[in-house]
């Protein structure tokens, strides 16, 4: 199977440790096989011997039991410990490598992927599905082989004791194989459907927990409970269907394996009665039959577990196979010195090939250090335009040039390293204020962090927090006000010190005091940088070198504030409406 072959690539670096664990495990599983043989020896060679006195039998029994005690109480415990330790260590390391590779992968996936995929779905695959594959290592690569070795050793010992009775013991074996093949044919599909339904519940829950403020503010708890119940019920149906099929498999297989000892008792009892078999051999065979069919019963459970693991592998590698919409060209090179000249050369852009373009034939030449304000009604394409500069998306037609070079020729990370962004809703991570500012340049010193915070007009409010720069801000910065979050976001761009700056609605929805402090910081930040400003409030961008009015994905007007006001076109009308408001 292709999915198992791919998974084995992660297993390969640890193959010698797995082999070592198997060898230790064979010893661990072989030791209990001494018990039935011990019972035969005690019955036939000690208890049933007529020419030995009671004291001689007792002495022989004590010596035998002391030897067994050393094997079971002294030798076996460390073997058991190291088998468990190495098995879990190896499996955990393999899972670590897979998650590490997946995290690298999901960081390279484009905004397009995340706009079409629930966050909870991604998290479920990286956490739950990867964790489920651990059973493939523990069960499929270790326990399954150890159980198989136990069966082979048990059959080998039984053959040395009585060949016909051994074949009688294996009489139901063909029925066992047929039933396993029949019942576990559909289990992989059922397990995959169950996992998908669980991921959907997790995705729904993840979204609702994040948006709990919306649920409470609209008082729609009852409605949301109904919606959650629908998702939860879907998972319940898939889980019950999976459980029903598994339960049937267990019922049939366990019935078959339970019949085997009955057949052995009947045949062995008949042979003992007629003097063809010793009582000790019969007792020993009963012990070995139990040890023969116990691993086979476990194999049914293992099959269920392995099916779950393989279904989870399918989901893990499905995520791993997601193509990168934005990737480095084979001959891509690093962006080194950046002046900041940006040109949109006949750019057309659509989010999907089948959708109508959101930008059409955009031509705009921006000079180094120039501040360009993008204005227009919502949905006109302003944010789409600036998202092309850091290659969050690639143009459908035309090209975006940086200092005369098509940005698709640069390595993506080096390009984005030269661009700073302050958005309307900046995301802060649930770390300290200091750690959030350090995202701009993780290797910066504490003095540089403070300097950046002061430049962003954030230092004073930070010092007023309970633990200053070490204060944790909560998930998405929930413990800070909107204005405080914006100033922390501006501070990390100051720390990054990029030559190109994008400000997307950075001062909207703020109180007047916060807006004044942030606008002051942004003006300072934009100095001597090529800057793109998106703003609905036109009074905040009258100072821009040029104002670009975009409507329905096209540039309608370009000029300074004064030029556009004198033109008395679309911009003039928009400005007059806002002034009246």
Secondary structure, 3 states (H helix, E strand, C coil): CHHHHHHHHHHHHHHHHHHHHHHHHHHHHHHCCHHHHHHHHHHHHHHCCCCCCHHHHHHHHHHHHHHHHHHHHHHHHHHHHHHHHHHHHHHHHHHHHHHHHHHHHHHHCCHHHHHHCCHHHHHHHHHHHHHHCHHHHHHHHHHHHHHHHHHHHHHHHHHHHCHHHHHHHCCCHHHHHHHHHHHCCCHHHHHHHHHHHHHHHHHHHHHHHHCHHHHHHCCCHHHHHHHHHHHHHHHHHHHHHHHHHHHHHHHHHHHHHHHHHHHHHHHHHHHHHCCCCCHHHHHHHHHHHHHHHHHHHHHHHHHHHHHHHHHHHHHHHHHHCCCCCCCCCCCCECCCCCCCCEEEEEEEECCCCCCCCCEEEEEEEECCCCEEEEECCCCCCHHHHHHCCCCCCCCCEEEEEECCEEHHHECHHHHHCCEEEECCCCCCCCCEHHHHHHCCCCCCCHHHHHHHHHHCCCHHHHHCCCCHHHCECCHHHCCCCHHHHHHHHHHHHHHHCCCEEEEECCCCCCCHHHHHHHHHHHHHHHCCCEEEEECCCHHHCCCCCEEEEEECCEEEEEECHHHHHHHCCHHHHHHHHHHHC
